[in-house]
Amino acid sequence: MQHLFAMFGATVLVPILVGLNPGIALFASGVGTLLHLLITKGQVPLYMGSSFAFITVMASLMKTAGYSGVSQGIIAVGVVYLVIALVIHFIGYGWVDKALPAVVVGPIVIAIGLSLASSAAKQATIVNNNYDIKSFAVAIVTLLLTIAFTIFGKGFISQIAVLLGIVCGYILSLLVGLVDFAPVMTANWLQVPNFEILFINNHPTINWGAILGMAPIAFVTMTEHMGHIMVLNDLTGRNFFKKPGLDRTLVGDGAASIVSGLVGGPAITSYGENIGVMAITKIHSVYVLIGAAVFAILFSFIGKLSALIQSIPGSVLGGVSFLLFGVIASSGLRILVENKTDFNNRRNLMIASSILVIGVGDAMLQLNPQLSFSGLTVATVIGIALNLVLPRDIESKK
């Protein structure tokens, strides 16, 4: 149950922000975790949850291509994982660090966080297309409470700070009349999630814009996944890079996203929140994670729970998002600092600067109405290309 609560807030927040069904996200989270454990031979204690890295692209695709486009993009992300896992299986993973050094990954992560800033601000301040001071007040209180739970909470409390912040913000919203509780009262207790099963519920044409728009960002979440494996190695005293192998853990991640995409869920990735729980409890059993995954699947069939999640007002989501999106951006800064990236080096400065402005500014590339690439996708591709092309000894050539 601790693992369930640790992942719950972020896992349901992503689909709400994007416009997907939170019940399906819970289902995909549980199934994805079980699938990952199966593929890694029950050896790697990782929990799968909704990825924040794809929020901007998924939200944009929901407006233009709907569930079909988002699902195809998510499946493409999973396929990229499978392809990279195959390459790693045959030639190792040393090349990943060369293609995706800190000077590329850090600015991309910063851009992901900052590109979401305006959506958080709108959620916190706008109600029915008008500015609402009461909504903004609730958002700020929610933000401060979430920070307080994170900083002053002991042990597990700090791990579920986002969930506690949402709960407190929701109660405050109820008191000031920002919540429509009617859908919760009329919802059924038991209800099958409204799965948007690709190729069964609809028969889409291939959306290359969605596929090519999301696929490159998979390289960013791969580096995050490798970081999680490193932390797990330290916690457990084992080397999961060797057994069962990074190729298997990546296949597990990719397969989880493919299954999620097929049923209408968000992109899936390994969760640092649950690694934090393991660090606190000192319990690294995969059977505990299996239990959490089963609970997540069962919870997805509780209709009133899904209705309750969907009734969370924008003021609460905006308040939590102020912190979460900022943490994403700050994580990018941490990558740069921990790797001692030298910005006196003109090469590093050029790469990071290009990624940041293109990504945050969402300088999208639209080749035709059906084929477009988000600013984050363009920034990722340009960042990788610049890193591979620009000479590393550029300073010595001045």
Secondary structure, 3 states (H helix, E strand, C coil): CHHHHHHHHHHHHHHHHHCCCHHHHHHHHHHHHHHHHHHCCCCCCCCEEECCCCHHHHHHHHHHCHHHHHHHHHHHHHHHHHHHHHHHHHHCCHHHHHHCCHHHHHHHHHHHHHHCHHHHHHHHHEECCEECHHHHHHHHHHHHHHHHHHHHCCCHHHHCHHHHHHHHHHHHHHHCCCCCCHHHHHCCCECCCCCCCECCCECCCCCHHHHHHHHHHHHHHHHHHHHHHHHHHHHHCCCCHHHHHHHHHHHHHHHHHHHHHHHCCCCEEECHHHHHHHHHHCCCCHHHHHHHHHHHHHHCCEHHHHHHHHCCCHHHHHHHHHHHHHHHHHHHHHHHHHCCCCCCCHHHHHHHHHHHHHHHCCCCEEEECCEEECHHHHHHHHHHHHHHHCCCCHHHHC
